[in-house]
Amino acid sequence: MSLFDKCERYTLAREVQAAGYYPYFQPIEASYDTEVVIRGQRKIMVGSNNYLGLTHHPKVLAAATDALRRYGSGCTGSRFLNGTLDLHEELEERLARFIGKPSSLVFSTGYQTNLGVLSALVGREDHVFSDRYNHASIVDGCKLGYGTVHRYAHADMKSLERELERTPPEAGKLIVADGIFSMEGDIVDLPAVVALAEFYNAQIMVDDAHSLGVLGARGGGTAQHFGLEDKVDLVMGTFSKSLASIGGVIAGPEQVIHYLKHHARSLIFSASMPPSAVASVLAALEVIETEPERRDALWRNTRRMQEGLRQLGYDIGKSETPVIPVLIGELQRMLMFWKELFDAGIFTNPVTPPAVPENSCRLRISLMATHNDDHVDQVLDAFAKVGKSMAVI
């Protein structure tokens, strides 16, 4: 037996490549916000999480360029040692105000944020309650902690309550859930989660990776959307979506953030966000606060796409956000569908197990504020033609 035997046995991806339906690692040669160029061909991008279309905003690009000149290309060290800039601290102050918490802490990626926070906070005598459809970073963060992990059925508050009932009253308890679920497009029932947390004396952490800039009257996320900012203990966010950069943040009580600064291993042992990325987020926050019409445009595009797909006869589940899953079913059929759309100039994201249940494969669409009516119409036209030709609709 060799450690690498499993690698030789894994043939699925090569088989899909040989068949001409391999959808992953597509090399983008140029990006024009809502459109990209792949192997010389222009595609409408509806597979990006660039919800507010800020990756090409002049203020964001200018801020990144200025930071490169002032600080160089990287920090070459962790936040704990030589990798903290005044920009990092400025961003943490701005994000705490934006999210509505006393303090915040910036990590190098969103994935590292969840790993660091959950593994540091959930100790041997503690219990963490995680929605079964939570992002992989939450699943892995729970595994790295030493506490007991309870996974409850997706969006099922009775299932969550059964798990809470099994827990000793005196134990530390944390309920963690996505704000917007990344493969379903639905929003967590936060009022119900808050009610259970108060009854069972549990803390709440919301992963707002897909919610910052999207939900809430000012784009502040899920708690703001429900008017429950003071009921959620911790809010996690990423910068690789609406905030047009890379990195992550956890916001909450000052004493918790202070503890995480000294115990979150993914913070202490990783190089910090590069200056250009930090400056990009600062500029993106300013745009979100001064150009609320972008959020209006995002929701207008979202409603047009959802209504159009439903009228065509597609099953988009319970999506109520710019994350729109188009359910296809069996893996091979979904890959063939993806390729037909791709050849028609539409870039979507194919989603397969283990990200979704078996035979629940789907194409995920993500809308941007900067898509225009022609983009939406072209995407719907392609879905109509391919869906009919493949007898999906």
C-alpha positions, -999 to 999 in steps of 0.1 A, spaced: 0 0 0 12 35 -9 0 68 4 -5 78 -32 -26 49 -42 -58 69 -37 -44 95 -62 -41 68 -89 -75 55 -82 -91 89 -86 -101 90 -123 -134 109 -124 -119 143 -132 -97 129 -160 -127 110 -175 -147 143 -176 -118 161 -191 -115 134 -218 -152 138 -225 -148 175 -230 -172 186 -201 -146 196 -175 -158 229 -160 -132 238 -134 -100 258 -134 -111 278 -165 -83 303 -172 -96 339 -174 -74 359 -197 -91 393 -191 -119 406 -170 -143 434 -178 -165 432 -147 -196 416 -161 -177 399 -189 -146 378 -191 -124 364 -219 -115 327 -218 -94 312 -246 -101 342 -267 -139 340 -263 -160 366 -244 -184 352 -218 -211 369 -197 -200 363 -161 -228 351 -139 -206 329 -118 -188 356 -97 -195 368 -62 -187 403 -72 -222 413 -62 -218 451 -63 -195 452 -93 -167 469 -73 -136 449 -86 -133 475 -114 -145 506 -96 -120 535 -102 -118 543 -64 -110 507 -55 -83 504 -82 -68 537 -73 -67 528 -36 -49 495 -44 -24 512 -66 -16 539 -39 -11 512 -13 13 493 -35 35 523 -39 34 532 -2 37 498 15 50 475 -12 35 442 -25 32 423 8 36 424 46 59 393 47 47 383 81 18 376 104 -5 401 121 9 389 154 45 399 145 55 423 117 25 421 95 1 447 111 -2 480 92 -20 511 102 -43 502 73 -53 469 90 -63 488 121 -82 515 102 -101 487 84 -109 470 116 -124 502 130 -144 509 99 -157 473 97 -168 473 134 -188 505 127 -202 491 94 -214 458 110 -225 474 142 -201 458 167 -176 472 193 -146 456 177 -134 435 148 -104 415 136 -91 410 100 -78 377 88 -61 368 55 -90 349 40 -126 341 50 -119 304 53 -91 312 78 -115 334 97 -140 306 104 -112 281 111 -95 305 136 -126 317 154 -143 283 158 -112 264 168 -102 290 193 -136 296 210 -151 261 211 -133 242 239 -136 207 253 -167 214 275 -184 235 249 -210 227 222 -214 241 187 -246 239 167 -241 240 129 -267 240 101 -260 211 78 -258 234 48 -232 257 63 -201 265 43 -171 241 44 -150 265 64 -176 263 93 -176 225 91 -138 224 92 -136 250 119 -159 229 141 -138 199 135 -107 217 146 -123 227 179 -123 203 208 -160 207 216 -190 186 207 -204 194 173 -242 192 167 -254 194 131 -290 202 126 -312 198 95 -310 228 72 -333 256 83 -351 233 107 -356 250 140 -372 219 156 -341 200 147 -319 227 162 -340 228 194 -337 190 198 -299 193 197 -300 222 222 -322 202 246 -296 174 247 -270 198 260 -262 204 297 -277 238 307 -244 250 322 -223 242 290 -210 268 267 -231 269 235 -226 285 201 -251 284 172 -234 292 139 -251 296 105 -246 312 72 -266 344 67 -272 336 30 -266 299 22 -242 298 -7 -257 268 -25 -293 275 -19 -297 313 -19 -320 313 11 -316 334 42 -313 320 77 -344 323 99 -325 346 123 -355 356 145 -362 319 152 -325 313 160 -324 343 183 -354 330 202 -339 296 207 -305 311 217 -321 332 244 -342 303 258 -312 280 259 -286 306 268 -265 302 237 -243 326 217 -249 332 180 -224 336 152 -236 345 117 -214 339 86 -222 369 64 -198 361 36 -226 365 10 -246 390 30 -223 420 36 -231 447 11 -262 427 0 -286 424 30 -297 452 53 -308 487 48 -272 499 46 -256 466 34 -246 457 70 -257 420 67 -282 396 80 -287 410 115 -293 444 100 -318 428 75 -339 415 104 -332 445 128 -315 421 152 -280 436 154 -279 436 192 -290 399 193 -262 384 173 -229 380 192 -204 374 163 -206 384 127 -181 369 102 -176 383 67 -154 379 37 -138 405 14 -138 383 -18 -174 390 -26 -191 424 -23 -159 440 -10 -140 432 -41 -107 419 -26 -96 390 -4 -96 385 34 -120 380 62 -133 396 94 -149 386 127 -168 414 146 -181 412 181 -174 421 217 -140 437 224 -130 410 249 -137 382 224 -118 400 197 -89 405 221 -89 368 230 -89 358 193 -59 380 186 -39 358 210 -55 324 203 -66 321 167 -39 300 151 -49 308 115 -43 345 123 -11 341 143 6 316 119 -5 331 85 9 361 66 -14 391 68 -35 406 41 -14 425 16 -16 463 16 -33 466 -17 -61 442 -6 -67 461 26 -68 494 8 -93 479 -17 -117 469 10 -115 504 26 -123 519 -7 -151 494 -14 -167 502 20 -167 539 11 -185 531 -22 -211 509 -5 -219 537 19 -220 565 -8 -236 546 -37 -266 528 -23 -281 527 -58 -257 498 -65 -276 476 -40 -309 486 -56 -296 476 -91 -284 443 -77 -319 434 -63 -335 446 -95 -313 422 -116 -319 395 -90 -357 397 -93 -356 398 -131 -334 367 -132 -355 347 -107 -388 356 -123 -374 347 -158 -360 313 -147 -392 304 -130 -413 314 -160 -391 292 -181 -400 263 -158 -367 259 -139 -365 248 -102 -345 275 -84 -355 262 -49 -361 287 -22 -336 313 -35 -345 348 -22 -311 365 -29 -286 371 -58 -274 335 -53 -297 315 -76 -293 277 -80 -307 261 -111 -314 225 -102 -305 200 -129 -301 167 -110 -277 140 -122 -240 149 -125 -233 140 -161 -265 158 -173 -255 189 -153 -220 189 -168 -234 187 -203 -258 215 -196 -229 236 -182 -209 230 -214 -238 240 -237 -242 273 -218 -204 279 -217 -202 274 -255 -232 299 -258 -211 325 -240 -225 321 -204 -202 314 -175 -220 297 -146 -208 277 -116 -214 239 -116 -220 226 -82 -216 189 -74 -214 167 -42 -202 170 -16 -212 206 -18 -248 195 -24 -266 162 -19 -263 134 -44 -283 138 -76 -290 175 -66 -264 189 -89 -270 225 -100 -257 255 -119 -253 285 -96 -259 320 -109 -247 350 -90 -260 384 -101 -241 417 -101 -253 453 -97 -234 461 -130 -252 435 -151 -275 453 -176 -309 443 -191 -291 429 -221 -270 406 -200 -300 392 -181 -319 387 -214 -290 369 -230 -286 346 -200 -323 338 -199 -323 332 -237 -294 307 -234 -311 289 -206 -343 287 -226 -325 272 -257 -303 248 -238 -331 237 -214 -354 229 -243 -327 211 -264 -318 189 -233 -354 184 -222 -348 200 -188 -377 223 -193 
